[in-house]
């Protein structure tokens, strides 16, 4: 932890009460160094393999354009790049907001130790989120830069914007999941169920590899409730100008922001109730 020089008369716990979330974020980022190589390899290797496989592999077999921008059809890799970027952010959230939370509450009880300090439960939760934001930013920036190198972005300037769209999607999925994880007292396979029966169907049926409209109508609801679809569509509008009515763009933003706010309120409530019980 960084040392802080206290002004005369200041209570020793004053900096902790003021900067508690940042101290927790520092701790979590230091803890991530234990699997830092995995983060780097995943952050760089995953987009490289996906973009190579889809842009130079699968795309060569697709003769009919699946999407168009203002200037006509776009390459398949341009269509899937925003979805893959958002998926990468959601994958980070799925990793960091499940077992890490269970570890802190149940297995190593680290959160109880932090709770014995002046750090508030909401600051503890906020610090974890800040650290995950840093990891998401690294992952999404890596995706965007590699997508730019592969010519998978409709406009080069979108490399500056798409990472934040990915983070929106990651938080919209991750914060409700974090609230759920904070309420668990035992690991009975719940996280495996989330991975297999929520994340995987969302990845496959949210318009990631083909437009949602090409799916049977009875499957469309998966996309409508999926933060992946809403963030992906925003990314496609920004990347190559996919045609979306203004009201639908507003819906995408409202759904993502609503999930983030609702998820954060749930996280604060769960952390406070559990640590102050």
N, C-alpha and C positions, 0 to 999 in steps of 0.2 A: 504494500500500500504506500501511496505517496505520503510524505510527511507534510504537515501544515503548521506554520508558525501562528500561534494564537495571539491576538491583541490583548493588552492588559485588561484583566477583569473578565475575559471571556471564559465561559464554561468549557471544559475539555471536550464535552460531547457536542458542542455547537457546530463544528464543521461537519460532523457525521450527520447530524439532523438536517443540515442544509444540503449536503452533497451525498447523502446516503445512496441514492440510486446510482450515482457515478462510481462510487466505491464498489458497489456490487457488480456493476458492468465491468470494471477493471478486473475484479476477481474472476468473473466468468470468461473474459477474454484470455486471461492467463491460463485458466483451466483448459481452454480450447487448444492451447499450445500442445497439450498431450496428444491430440489427434490432428495437429495442424497439417501434417503431410497429407492426411486423408482429405482435409478441406481443400488444400491446393490441388491435389490430383483430381478430386471430384469437380472442383470449380473450373478447371481448365480442360481436363480430359473428357468429361461428359459432353460439354457442348461441341468439342472437336469431333468426337465420334458420331454424335447425332447429326451434326451438319454435314460431315463427310458421307455418312450412310444415307441420309435423306437427299442431300443436294446432289451428290455424285452417284448415288446408287438407285434408290427408289424413284427419284424424279425422272430418270432416264426411261422408265417404263410407263410413265403417265403422259399420255398424249393429249388428253382433253384438259384444258385449264380448269382449275378448281376455284379460282378467285380472280377478281379484276379490280383494278384501281381506276383513277380518273383517266389514265392514258391507255387503258386496255388490260388484257390478261397479264398476270404476274407469274413469275416462276414459282414452282411448288415450294422451294426452300424459303422463298420470301413469305409465303403463306404460313408455313409452320414455325418460322423463327420466333415470332412473338409468343406463341403458345409454349414453346420449349423453354423460353426465358422465364415465363411466369411459373411453369411447372418446376423449374429449378428452385425458385424462391419458396414455393410451397413445400418442396422436398426438404429444404433446410428447416422450415417451420415444423414439419412432421418429426424431424429428428430432435430438434432442440426443445420442443414444447411437450414432449411425452416422457421419455425415460429420464431426462434431466430433472424434470419436476418430481417424478417418483423418487429419484435418488435423493433429492433435497428434503422431501417430506418423510420418506419411509426407510430407504435402504441405508443411507449414511447420515440422515437427519441433519444435514448442513444448515437447512433453513432455521432449525430451532436454535442453533448456535448464533446465527445472525440475529435472530429475534431477541436474544439476550442483550444485544447492544442497543444503542439509541436509534438504529435503523428501523423505520416503520415498515409494516408488511407491504404497504403500497409501494414504498421505495425499493424493497427487495424485488417485488414483481417487476417494477419499472426498470431496474438495473438489468434483470435477465432479458427483458425485451430489447433494451438498448444494445446489449451484446449480440443478440440474434440479428438485430438490424444491421450491425456492422458486417456480420457474416453474409447476410442476404445481399448487402451492397457489393461485397467482393464478388459473390457468385454471379449476380446479374450484370455487373459491369464486365466481367470476363466473358459472359455470354454475348453481350452486346458488341464488344470489341471483336470477338471472333466472327460474329454474324456479319459485321461490317467488312471484315477481311474476306469473307466468302461471298460477298455481294448479296447477302440475304436481307438487307434493309432497303426499303424503298427510297429513303432519303438519308444521306449520311448524318445529318444533324440529329436524327432520332436516336443515335447512340447515346446522347446526353439525357434523353427523356425516358426511354424504355426501361432502364433499371428501376426507376421510381414507380412505373406501372407494375413491374414485377413485385416490388416491395409491397405495394397496395394489395395485390393478390395474395402474397405470402402472409401478410398480417390478417387479412380478411378470413383466411382459413385457419391461421395459426393461433390467434387470440381466443376464439371460441374453443379450440382444441386445448389450449393451455388452461382455460377455466375448467374444462372437463377433467383434465389430468390432475388439477389441484384438488378435485373432490374425491379422488380415488384413494382408498386406504390399502388396497391389495392389488397386485398385478396378477390377474387371472386370465390373461390373454386379450385384454381389452385393446391394447395398442396394435396387436396383430390383426384384430378385427377391423380397426380403423384403417390400417394399411391395405388390407385385402378387399374390404367391402365398402369402403368410402373413397379412399384415395385412388385406388386402381380403376374402379368404374368411372370416377370423375375424370381421370386422365384419358380414358379410352372413349368416353361418350360426351365430352364437352367441346366438340369441334376442334380438337387438337390437330388431327391429321386430315380432317375433311370437314366441310361446312356442316353445321348442325342441321341445316335444312335437308341434308341428304339422308338423315336417319329416319326410321319410322316415327310417325307422330307420337306414338306412345312412349318414346324414349326422350323426347325433347325436354321433358321436365327436369332431367338430370342436368342439362345445360342451364336451364333457367335458374335453378337453385345453386349452381356451382360458382364459387368465386373465380375458379379457373376460367370459365367461359366469359364471364363479365370482364375480367382483366385482360384476357386474350383479345377480345373484340376491341377494347380500348387500344391495345397495342397495335392491332392491325389498322385501325383508323389512323393512328399516328404514324406508323411505319410506311404504309403505301397508299393510304387514303381510301380504305375500304368504305363503300357506301353504306352508311347507317343513318337512319332518321335521327333528328336532334333529340326527340323524346326518348329514343332508345339509348342514346349516349348518356342522357341524364339518368336513366334507370341504372345503367352500368355503374355510374359514379355513386348514386344513392345506395345501391345494394352493397358495394364494397365499403363505403364509409360507414353505413349502418352496421355491418358485420364487425368492423373494427371497433366502433364505439361500444356496441353491445358486448363484444368479446372482452374488451378492456374492463368494462364495469363488472362483468362476471368474474374476471380474474381478481380484481381488487376485493370484491366481496368474499370470494373463496379464500384468498390468502389471509385477509383480516379475520374472518370467522375462524379459520383453522388455527392460526397462530395466536389469537387472542382468547381462544376458548378456555 
